[in-house]
């Protein structure tokens, strides 16, 4: 397979698709002002080609912050794109679409991946999708777009998840997740007075969550929102750690970017040597695929902000380009199989 990336910093879709011929699957990464226009325009240019889209920044060796990015797979790819609607209430109502698409591309574990763009309620969405993908052993990589909108096959949806089942007809696929944080000290917290619907933590070990966070890290209330770049919470999930970012302070509580339940056990995380972690990820992909044909990744907005703040973002994109053809999306939450994670990078590599 081959991967195409085209972009326009000022949102000119014609410029972004220049040189794209015979796509077999397309991803549109647009801006809030032009999203609907771009969705309609792309469908006219490439009618009936499976496509999904969302509002968000894109990148190859450069970042596209407010324009438009086009990622397309050509040569040796089979794909089916669709949408599950009503994700805030009942996405399972549309699950037959996903079952049919898995059959349509003759998906198999070694050569097929699901890529998804979600408008929200991610944890529920992933549980629903994985009721089909899990038994079939199909991996998933994706993320959340901005403004509560996604697109599939030329149509814009709200309260939905757009997905594509992508089969590499000429080789394997494999997914990866990168975590640049590790446990800080021996802090263990039992969450209580949570509000699942609003992703809120009221108390940790019986004390106001805001106060616990401030006392440990010696930060002001105003600094909490940026301190989470260095010190998010974590939840142990088997051998893995699920990162939980803080969104904002709500009274004496903390509102997060993913759900925390009463009695969940949380730990404090701290930023590690992220440059070394990136090198390890690149090496791991090279070990599995000495010459990958493509890598598609989803980087968290908070990673983008952290890397930018430390003048590393451009270096990061250059380092990842050593994989050959690396492109992706800056998301508001990352998906990895059945897990919704924060402040992470997830990606899929194609042989």
N, C-alpha and C positions, 0 to 999 in steps of 0.2 A: 504494500500500500504506500501511498504518498500523502503527505499532509501539506496543505496550503495555508498560508497566513497572509491576509491583506488588510490594510488599515488606512484610515483617513482621520487625521487629527481634528479636522473641522466637520466631520460627519458626512462626507460625500461618498455614498455607497458605490457609485460607479467607479470611483477611484479604488475603493477597497476590494472590489471583485475583479479589477483589471488583471488579466492573465489567468483567471480561473476557467478551466475547461473541463467539461464532463464530470462535475462533482457527483459523488454517490451519497454524500451526507454533508450537511452544512450546519454550522453553529454561528448564530448572530449575536454579537455582544455590542449593545448600543447604549445610547444615553437617554435620559428621561424625556427630553424634549422631542426627540426624533424617533423614538422606538416604534410607534404604530406606523409611521411613514416608512421606516426601513423594513418592517415586516412585510408590508404590502408590496414594496418595491422589489424586495428579494424574491418574493413568490412570482412576480411577473417575469423577472429575469431568468429564474430557474424553476418553472412550474413543475409540480409533482415530484420534486426532489425532496426526500425526507429532510426536515430541518427542525431545529429547536433554537430558542433564543431567550435572552433575558437582558436586563439593564445592569451594566457593570463594566469595569475597566478590563482591558485585555492586554496581552503582551506577547512578544517573541523576544528579541533582544532589546526592544524598546517598549515603553508603557504607553498605552492609549487611554488617557484619563477621561476625556469628554467627547470623543468622536465616535468612530465605529470600527470594530474589528470583525473580520470574517475568518473563521477556521473551517476548512473543508477537507474531507478525506476523498481521495481519488484512487483509482486503480486497485482492484482486488478487494473491495469492501462491499459487504451487503449490510443494509441498514433499514430499520423501520422506526419511524418516529410517531409519537402520539402524546396524549395528555390524560392524566387522572384529574377530574374536577372535584369540587367541593371538599378540598383537603382539610378545611377547618372543621368539618363535621363528619363526612362519610366518604373518604376516597375509595374505600373497598367496593363501593357501588359500581365503580368503573374498572374493576380488576380484570374483567374478561378481555379488555383491550390489550393489556400487557401479556396475558396468556397467549393470545393469538399472535402477537408480534414476536414473542419468543419462538413460537412454532414457525412463523413466516421466514425467519432468517436461519432456521435450523441451528439454533444456538447450541454451543457446547462449552464446557468449562475452560478448555485450554485456549480457545480462540475468540471468545465473545465477552463483551463488557457492556454494561448499562451505564450511560451518561445521563445525568438528570440536572435540571434547573428548577428550583422550587420557589414558590412565593411565600412560604411560611408553614408553620406547624410541622416542622421537619421530622421530628422524632416519630410522630404518628405516620407520616408519609413513608418513611423508611421501613417501619414495621410492616406496613401494607405491601409495599413493593417487594420486600424480602420474603413475604409469604409465597411468592412465585419464584423469585430468584434463588432463595436459599435451597430449596429441594433440588433445583437444577444446578446448584453450585456455580452460578453466574455472579461474577464480581460487579461492584458498582462504585463509581466515582462521580461526584457532583457537588453542587453547592446552591446557596441561596442568592437570588438576584435582588435588586433594589426595587422599591416602589410597588411591591406586591403584584407584579405583572410578569408573565412569561408568554412565549409563543411556541406554537407547533404547527408546521405545515402551512404557514401563511396566515394564521389566525391568532389574535391576541386573547389571552385568558387571564382572569384574576382568580385568586383562591384556587390555584391549580399547581400541578407539577408536570412539566414537560420532560419527556424522556426519549431516549433513543437506544435501541438494541443494536449494537454495532459488532459485526463479525469480520475478523481479519481472515480473508480467504487464503492468505499466503504465509501464515505463521501464527505464533502464539501471542497472547496478551497477558499482562500481569499488572496488578495494582499495588500501590505503595502508599504508606502514610508516614509523614515526617513530624516528629515531636522535638522541639528545641528546648523543652523544659524538663526539669527533674525535681524531685521532692526537696523541699526546704525544711531542714530540721526534722523533728518528730511530731509536728503538729497534726493532731487528728481532731476533727470537728464532727459533731452530730447535728445535722440541720433540723430546725423546728420552726414553727410558725411560718411555713412556706405557703406561697400562693402559686400553685402549679400553672394556672391560666396565665399569670403575669410574670412567670419565671423569677419570683421573688423569694429571697431568703430573709426571714425575719430575725432568727436567732441562731447562734452557733454555740453549742455547749451551754445553752440557757442564758446567754448574754446577747445584747443587740449586735447583729452581724457587722454593722458599720464600725462599732467601737472595737470589736475583736480585731478586725482588719487594721484599723488605725494603730492600735496598741502594739501589734506585732511589728508593723513596718514603719512606725513613727512618721506617718504622713498626715497631712490635713485632709479635711473632707473634699476640698477642691482638687487635691492631687490623686484621689482614688481612681478616677476614670482613666488617667494615663499610667498610673502605677500598675494597673492590670496588664499592661504590655510586658512588664517584667515579672509580675507576681499574680498570675491567675490562680483560681482554685483548681483542684484536680479531683477526679473520682476514679477509684481503682475499679477496673473492669477486667477481671481475670488477670492476664499478664500485661494488660495494657492500661494506660492512664488516659482518661477522657478529660480534656481541658475545658474548664468553665470560665468564660470571660465575664467580667463585670461590666454592665452597660451603664448604670448610673446609681446614685444614692437616692433612696426613696425614704425620707424620714430617717429612722434609725435602722432601716433595712437596706439590703443591696438587691437591685434588680440585675439579672444576668441575661446572657444571650442564649442559654439553654435551660431546660427545666431541672429543678432540684426538688426532691420530695422530702417530706418529713421522715426522719430517721436515716436519710442518706448519710454515709460517712464520707467526709471530704478531707483533703489534705491541702497544704499550701505548696505551691510550686514556685520555682525561681528559674530565671533565664540561664541557660547553659552556654557553651561555646557553639553558637549557631553556625559559625563559618565551618567549623570542623564537622558538625552534623550534616550540613549541606554536602560537604565533600564525601562523607560516608554514604549518603543517599545516592550520589552520582556513581560512586564505585559499586554499590549494590546493584544498580540498574545495569551498569556495564558488565558486571559478573554474569547476570542473567541474559543480557542481550548485548554482545560485543559491538553490534552495529544496529541499534534500533532504528526502525524506519520513521518512528514518530513517538513523541511524548506529549500528552495533554495533561495539564495540571490545574488545580484550583488552589490558590493561595488566599489565606484569610486577609481581610482588610487590615486587621491589627498587625499582621506580619508585614504587610506593605508599609504601614505607618512606622513600625519599629525599624525596618530596614532603611526607609527613607530618612528617618531621624538620625540614623547612624551612618548615613552616606554609603549604604551597602546595596541598595536596590539595583542599581545599574550593574555593579559587580556581580550580584547574584544572578541576574539574567545572562550575563556573559559566561559565568561558570556553568550554568545549566545548558547553555548552547553547545557545550562540549559533547552533549548527548546526541547532537546532530540536528534534530529538528524539534525544538521545545517551544510550545505555545501554551496559553492558558487564560484563565479568568481570575480576577480578584473578587472573591465572594464574601458574603456576610455570614458564613457558616459553611462548614465543609462536610461532605458525606463520604463515608468509607464503608462499603458493604451495608450493614444495617445500623451503622452508628452515625450520629450527628455530633460533630466535634467543633471546637472553637480553636482559634489561634494555631491552626495546623496547616500543612500542605498535604493534599492527596493527589495522586496522579496515576495514570495508566500508560504503560509502555507497550508499543507494538513491535513485534519482531519484523 
